Structure formats: C-alpha cells, structure tokens
Amino acid sequence: MPEERRPTRRGGGASWRTHAVSSAVEDLVTAQRDRLGRPLRVLDLGGGTGGLAVPLAELGHEITVIDPSPDALAALERRAAEAGVAGRVTARQGDADILSEMRPDDGFDLVCCHGVLEVVDDPESTLSAVAAVLAPGGHLSVTVAGRLAVVLARVLAGDFAQATAALTSEDGRWGATDPLPRRFDLVRLRTLLEAAGFSVEHLQGIRVFGDLAPSGSTDTAADRAAFVALEQAVATHPDHAGALGGLGAHLHALACRR
C-alpha cells in the first residue's frame, strides 16, 4: 500500500489576531499525529462557522463541530464544501449538554473549547464533560476572556469604579450591565483545568497589546506581521511572559488529560 500523503500545513483559516492560538493548536496536532501515526479525532465545541475546524480538516483530521446556531453551522458546511473537506467535517447543533452523546469508541484526541467557558452555566461541569469525552492522554485547547484586560480598558476609559469591580469581583465583571457572564485570570484558569483532571502544558495571553494599539496601526500586512511577532515574543519571553500574558484580552491554555 502506498504511503499516505501528508497534508501540508495551511494555517490560513484563522484571523491574524488569533494567530497565536491557531499556530499553537496546529503545532499540537502535528506532534500528536506524528506520535499516533494517524489523523486526529477533533471535537470543536462552539466552533461556529469553522474558522479553526476547516483548517484542521485541511490538514487531514476528522472534525466534529458542536454549536447552538443553525446559521453558523450552515456557514460551516458551506466553508467545508468550498475547501473540499466536507467529508471530514461533521456539524451538530447543540451545546455542552450533548457532549455525552459525542464520545467515539476510543475518545477524542483533541477538544477545542474556545470562547465557551465565559458563557456556560457551570464552567466546572463543562470541563468535566470535556474530560470525559477525551481519550487518555488527549488534549484540550481552551480560550477564555481575560479579566485584567478589561480592568485596564476600564481605566483607560476613565471608568475607575468599573475597573475596580472587574478586578475584585468573583466573576471578573465590571457591573450589572456587563454583557459577559464571567472572565478569568491565569491562576483561575489553571486551577479550573487542574481540578478537572488536566495537566496544563501551555498557558499564555492572547492580544496583549492589540486592543491598546492606536487606530489604523495594523492596517498593513507588515504592521500585522509585526503585531504577531510582538505577541509571540510576549508569550515566550522568559522574564515577562507571565506578567504581560495576564493582560491578554483572551487567555489560551493547552492541557493534557491525566
């Protein structure tokens, strides 16, 4: 039997603003495919229109997307068809409550849970349900809204009472009219993941400086490339990654099921 052709890395499906997330996930799936010797079974919880799912399918992996929006799933199916990977992408309407129905025989190799824990009723239960559908040694990629970023944003807007509320409230909200149910900091995110049975392998802030940059400063391709390089430098700097990473508008973790 001829050797299976290895898909080339595409990496073009995600926004340049979230390049650090997509790059880290693609590096992980490449390493895991090398280890397992086969394409990965990936579940994208809240995957929407397929900004991450379709590029992963283009790399040869089997993707299941769960999302509550029928419009988003219709867009996902169109995007997958246009990319020629419709056979590797399965769309399911629902939310974290249907995770128990989604377990393949040997579990998923990777679950992506991006922008979900901020809005679910119970983040702890959601993470437990995610752990239950993962194969032993399987991985989780999770992004959440960062608390300190909104504190800084409220300060820069002159809303000091709201900044104090976001800093000191249990849920990281700046007030009763805050549209987001909760935000996280690096310590809280790590604690949640470890309590759910995960070992955290990678933790960084995303868009640490993006929302602070002057209007128009990332209009050109060169400016965007410089922004991506700066964000990567923040994530990997041996002295400043922890302190600056906590200021990210989003926080990203890669964790392995114990």
C-alpha positions as a printed Julia matrix, in Angstrom:
258×3 Matrix{Float64}:
   0.0    0.0    0.0
   1.46   3.4   -0.92
   2.44   5.66   1.93
  -0.3    8.13   2.93
   0.34  11.6    1.6
   1.0   14.03   4.46
  -1.14  17.16   4.19
   0.71  20.43   4.07
   0.26  22.99   6.79
  -2.22  25.65   5.7
  -2.74  27.9    8.69
  -4.74  30.44   6.73
  -8.19  29.97   8.16
  -7.9   31.97  11.36
  -7.7   35.69  11.92
  -4.24  37.17  12.27
  -5.4   38.47  15.66
  -5.73  34.89  16.9
  -2.68  33.57  15.03
  -1.02  32.51  18.29
  -3.96  30.21  19.11
  -4.25  28.6   15.69
  -0.46  28.19  15.46
  -0.25  26.5   18.88
  -3.15  24.16  18.03
  -1.65  23.23  14.65
   1.72  22.53  16.27
  -0.03  20.29  18.8
  -2.0   18.29  16.23
   1.11  17.85  14.09
   3.04  16.45  17.06
   0.16  14.21  18.07
  -0.3   12.9   14.55
   3.38  12.02  14.46
   3.01  10.23  17.8
  -0.2    8.35  16.96
   0.57   7.67  13.32
  -2.91   8.67  12.14
  -5.18  11.72  11.74
  -6.7   13.03  14.95
 -10.34  12.91  16.04
 -11.1   16.5   17.0
 -14.17  17.99  18.69
 -14.66  21.76  18.34
 -17.15  22.86  20.98
 -18.73  26.18  20.0
 -16.82  26.03  16.72
 -19.26  28.26  14.85
 -18.52  28.81  11.18
 -15.35  26.69  11.17
 -12.55  29.23  11.45
 -10.46  26.6   13.22
 -12.26  23.4   12.18
 -11.85  23.77   8.43
  -8.06  24.43   8.51
  -7.66  21.39  10.77
  -9.73  19.32   8.34
  -7.47  20.57   5.53
  -4.58  19.09   7.48
  -6.33  15.71   7.24
  -8.02  15.44  10.64
 -11.6   14.37  11.37
 -13.54  17.24  12.94
 -16.87  17.34  14.76
 -18.27  20.81  15.44
 -20.94  21.46  18.07
 -22.62  24.86  18.01
 -26.07  26.11  19.05
 -26.5   28.33  15.98
 -28.02  26.7   12.85
 -26.86  29.68  10.78
 -23.27  29.24  11.93
 -23.39  25.52  11.16
 -24.8   26.21   7.69
 -21.89  28.57   7.08
 -19.51  25.9    8.38
 -20.86  23.34   5.92
 -20.52  25.78   3.03
 -16.98  26.65   4.06
 -16.02  22.97   4.37
 -17.52  22.19   0.96
 -15.67  25.08  -0.67
 -12.41  23.85   0.89
 -13.05  20.3   -0.32
 -13.15  18.79   3.18
 -16.89  18.29   3.71
 -16.3   14.56   4.24
 -14.04  15.27   7.21
 -16.31  17.78   8.99
 -19.45  16.81  10.94
 -21.79  19.53  12.23
 -24.02  19.0   15.27
 -26.42  21.59  16.65
 -26.28  21.84  20.43
 -24.1   22.92  23.33
 -22.05  21.34  26.09
 -25.1   19.4   27.27
 -24.8   16.98  24.35
 -21.15  16.11  24.96
 -22.15  12.77  26.46
 -23.63  11.8   23.06
 -20.46  12.64  21.17
 -17.9   10.16  22.54
 -16.33   7.96  19.85
 -15.29   4.45  20.83
 -11.79   5.48  21.86
 -12.5    9.11  22.75
 -11.44  12.31  21.02
  -7.77  13.13  20.68
  -8.35  16.88  20.97
 -11.22  19.07  22.15
 -11.18  22.77  21.29
 -13.23  24.91  23.67
 -12.71  28.49  22.54
 -14.87  31.3   23.93
 -17.19  28.86  25.71
 -16.38  28.87  29.43
 -17.29  32.56  29.68
 -20.93  31.87  28.82
 -21.82  28.36  30.03
 -23.86  27.97  33.21
 -21.16  25.97  35.0
 -17.54  26.03  33.72
 -16.52  23.27  36.13
 -19.19  20.88  34.84
 -18.35  21.73  31.23
 -14.67  20.92  31.78
 -15.6   17.65  33.48
 -17.79  16.73  30.5
 -14.94  17.6   28.13
 -12.53  15.41  30.09
 -15.0   12.53  29.86
 -15.03  12.54  26.03
 -11.25  12.72  25.68
  -9.09   9.68  25.14
  -6.49   9.04  27.86
  -3.65  11.42  27.09
  -5.95  13.51  24.89
  -5.61  17.27  24.81
  -7.79  20.3   25.41
  -7.32  23.72  23.83
  -9.26  26.39  25.69
  -9.51  30.16  25.32
 -11.31  32.47  27.71
 -11.8   36.2   28.15
  -9.12  37.79  30.34
 -10.01  39.73  33.47
  -7.04  42.11  33.59
  -7.56  43.29  30.02
 -10.99  44.68  30.84
  -9.65  46.24  34.05
  -7.07  48.13  32.01
  -9.65  49.04  29.36
 -11.99  50.5   32.0
  -9.11  52.51  33.5
  -8.16  53.94  30.1
 -11.81  54.9   29.58
 -11.84  56.69  32.93
 -14.35  54.25  34.48
 -12.44  53.59  37.69
 -15.36  52.12  39.64
 -15.97  49.62  36.86
 -12.25  48.8   36.75
 -12.29  48.1   40.49
 -15.37  45.91  40.14
 -13.79  43.88  37.33
 -10.62  43.46  39.37
 -12.24  42.42  42.63
 -15.48  40.65  41.65
 -15.54  36.86  41.72
 -16.67  36.65  38.08
 -14.5   39.43  36.64
 -17.47  41.54  35.53
 -17.4   45.32  35.72
 -21.06  45.71  36.67
 -24.63  44.55  36.27
 -24.77  45.71  32.64
 -21.58  43.9   31.63
 -22.66  41.68  28.71
 -20.18  38.9   29.55
 -21.14  36.46  32.33
 -17.55  35.95  33.53
 -13.86  36.49  32.86
 -10.75  34.66  34.04
  -7.18  35.28  35.07
  -4.25  32.91  34.55
  -4.37  31.48  38.07
  -8.11  30.83  37.95
  -7.88  29.16  34.55
  -5.05  26.88  35.65
  -6.92  25.99  38.85
 -10.07  25.06  36.92
  -8.17  22.88  34.48
  -6.22  21.03  37.14
  -9.38  20.43  39.21
 -10.99  18.85  36.12
  -8.12  16.37  35.74
  -5.87  18.2   33.26
  -2.15  18.91  33.31
  -1.5   22.36  31.86
   1.26  22.29  29.25
   0.96  25.78  27.76
  -0.64  28.99  29.08
  -0.42  32.42  27.52
  -2.2   35.7   26.97
  -3.59  36.48  23.5
  -3.97  40.02  22.14
  -1.99  41.52  25.0
  -1.42  44.77  23.11
  -3.88  44.56  20.22
  -6.71  46.49  21.87
  -4.31  49.18  23.09
  -2.75  49.93  19.71
  -3.77  53.21  18.01
  -6.47  53.06  15.37
  -5.04  52.23  11.97
  -1.78  50.86  13.36
  -2.43  47.37  11.95
  -3.87  48.29   8.57
  -0.99  46.91   6.5
   0.3   43.37   6.16
   3.69  44.47   7.5
   2.08  46.03  10.58
   0.04  42.9   11.21
   3.13  40.72  10.88
   4.91  42.94  13.4
   1.96  42.64  15.76
   2.01  38.84  15.5
   5.77  38.82  16.17
   5.29  41.02  19.24
   2.52  38.8   20.61
   4.71  35.74  20.1
   7.62  37.45  21.85
   5.38  38.22  24.82
   4.23  34.6   25.03
   7.76  33.18  25.0
   9.83  35.81  26.83
  11.49  34.08  29.81
  11.11  37.08  32.13
   7.89  38.77  31.05
   5.55  36.08  29.68
   3.73  35.57  32.98
   3.32  39.22  33.93
   2.36  40.5   30.49
   0.4   37.39  29.49
  -2.17  38.07  32.19
  -3.09  41.28  30.37
  -4.32  39.43  27.28
  -7.83  40.12  26.05
  -8.01  36.33  25.84
  -6.09  33.61  27.65
  -5.14  30.36  25.92
  -4.23  27.05  27.52
  -3.24  23.67  26.13
  -3.76  20.88  28.63
  -3.48  17.09  28.65
  -6.0   14.77  30.29
  -4.32  12.95  33.14
